[in-house]
Amino acid sequence: MTAFADRKEKRSGRLALILLGVFAIACLIALILVGDLARYQDAGMIGESQAALRDVSDPEQLDQALKRYPANRILKLVTLANEKAAEIDAATRKMLNEAEPASLSKLVYLTASSRSDLEALSRDLKTAEGNVTNAKSRIDALVKSNRDQLQNSARSLGVESNTIARYMTAVDEQNAEMAALATKMLTARAEYYGAYEKCAALLVREFGSYKVTNGQFIFRLQPTADSYNAASTAMAATTKRAAELEEEKAGLKQSQLGRWKKFVEP
């Protein structure tokens, strides 16, 4: 009985190993087939994506392309990346707007301001400069969060691994550009507030000693006038820089659209 039981147990053990081996082979074949299927599906979607993006000349039109092919996962990824870029831009603008002092919400005439008005303006400008400078870390955190979300979306959509790798490379390039642009915009605004604060602070120090003639400040000493003019010139330069950055952003959007069109190429 004991020998018979041992033989039976050995046969059961061998059978379990055989079944386990068969199961492992089946799983391997399934993974291979799934991978092949994903590559086949991606190839079909890429052709469809090319057709959808061929006539798209504005990033705002990407949503329309996706509506034409709602099941296309490649277009979904491209649209999501475009939305995240717009989110970074919107967040930058929001931070800039929130940093603006309440005292600047109305037109400020420095030549007609009292000493207390100038002191309040100077304090507000210092606070605003600090707020804008600190916003950089918030933008960096948003960029990282957006990247993680896009990577998770690509995986959840079941896109082929090579496509995900190419996608994340394009995402990283886009994020680097958006973060760099946001930094330049924040820096320009901080420099504007800094130069403006120098003007206000100088007027506070010199209050009662300067005159206003035909809307122009007349200071007693030339070095004082030179300091004020330098700060005023810096304000004008940063205002011009902000306008240039808006033009740069428009060009960047077109460049990014070109990148996504290239992404859908086989």
NORWOJO-V610913 format. One line per field, one symbol per residue. ss: DSSP state (h for helix, s for strand, l for the rest). phi: phi as a letter, one per 40 degrees, with the letter a starting at -180 (. if undefined). psi: psi as a letter, one per 40 degrees, with the letter a starting at -180 (. if undefined). A space follows every 50 residues. Layout:
ss = ???
phi = ???
psi = ???
//
This chain:
ss = lhhhhhhhhhhhhhhhhhhhhhhhhhhhhhhhhhhhhhhhhhhhhhhhhh hhhlllllhhhhhhhhhhllllhhhhhhhhhhhhhhhhhhhhhhhhhhhl lhhhlllllhhhllhhhhhhhhhhhhhhhhhhhhhhhhhhhhhhhhhhhh hhhhhhllllhhhhhhhhhhhhhhhhhhhhhhhhhhhhhhhhhhhhhhhh hhhhhlllllsssllssslllhhhhhhhhhhhhhhhhhhhhhhhhhhhhh hhhhhhhhhhhhhlll
phi = .ccccccccccccccccccccccccccccccccccccccccccccccccd cccdbcbbdcccccccccbccccccccccccccccccccccccccccccc cccccbcbbccbcccccccccccccccccccccccdcccccccccccccc cccccccgcddccccccccccccccccccccccccccccccccccccccc ccccccdgbbbbbfgbcbccbcdcccccccccccdccccccccccccccc ccccccccccccdccc
psi = dddddddddddddddddddddddddddddddddddddddddddddddddd ddedehehdeedddddddgdehdddddddddddddddddddddddddddh ideeeihhhddeiidddddddddddddddddddedddddddddddddddd ddddddefiidddddddddddddddddddddddddddddddddddddddd dddddeheeiihhfeihhididdddddddddddddddddddddddddddd dddddddddddddei.
//
